[in-house]
Amino acid sequence: MSKVIPAARGALKKSDLRVANQRLLLNIIRENQGASRADIVRITGFSPSSVTFVVNRMLRDGLLVETPDGSHAQVGRRPFTLRIRPEAMIAVGAEISHLQSRVVTADLYGNLLKQREIKWQRDPRLMLARVGDAIRALAEGIPEERLLGAGISLPGTIDRATGRVIAAEHLDWFDFDAGAILSERSGVTCFFENDAKLGALAERWFCEPGARPLETFVFVVLGEGLGTGVMIEGRLLHGVSGEASEFGHTSIVHDGRRCPCGGIGCWEEYASQRAVERLYAGRINAKRRGRPVGVNEIVQLARQGDSTAIEALREVANYLGTGFANLNAAFNPEAIVVGDYLASAWDVMGDWVLTAMRSRGPQRFLSRLRVIPSRHGHDSTLKGAVALVLSRSLAGAGQFSGAPAPPLRAVKRA
């Protein structure tokens, strides 16, 4: 186990330093399950007495448990290992989408505990009121000292500081203060982020225990639209106004289809879920009149050898490969992680996508790139919303989300 601890900047009050050290140690123990006090000393460079002081306080507060390490032979003094009590602190996560909206509670390891689904409402105020009510209801039974806050996933371009939706074309929400409604209705401190960026955060935060987290990669959301979240050396890329990495709205077809964003030939018009459904519907209606078919059914039909479904998915795979080659040229990532329908259909579409991608660039640029399905499946953005809360409360200053961490204390409810 090894970790480089960034140097502190500026002077800290004693209480601030204590809270920062506690956040740091909590995250190290979370990432290195079964670490001992000696391991923490080695990782952080802190003195043994400093580690003992912080660990003892967290044991007393019920954040940690310390048990004998049964993996060592009984020779001399048996080492003790530290683990976080998963439900010592709880985060709320919410995703708001035309396709599916959910609110969950989760523990410090991202395990989903309780869940509520919210039926889509065309009236945005009514929709947000219902989401806020669901957050309040799930948070109601959690002691205030254990509740860290609520992470909110929103599509489109948003103001992360306030939750104001600048433009969410597929929801038909523009310049709308969603954050104020949610914060007031839920009574819980809320943190806001774009859905694709949260998908990337989930992959970075909730990786396999003991595995090396991805550092530089792109996460691709493929729902009604197409969004990309870019992680560069462990930090989300936001740009000057939070609109960086909107690759779904890069033009890949000259004189192509008009996109809801107002652009022409945008990538999402040819590779999103609705693109698959539109292509399939066009082909099936050309042969015979058919009912609307969703993307999951189209994928299943392709698995069964349906030629129309295969043709539609092959065409979309070509557009996906083109976009992935562009992402590689822009960011040189170690991986592109795909979510939504493509993650579940990777067994059908994966080879077509990779073939298309490799045909569009020199192999020296593409040889090291991996394209992999998200390990969180359809929970990616929802787990990212949970990770947003945890990244603001653990470690030291939201190092993954690119935002400062609030004080690690009880969240005051309205």
Disulfide bonds with the S-S distance in Angstrom:
none
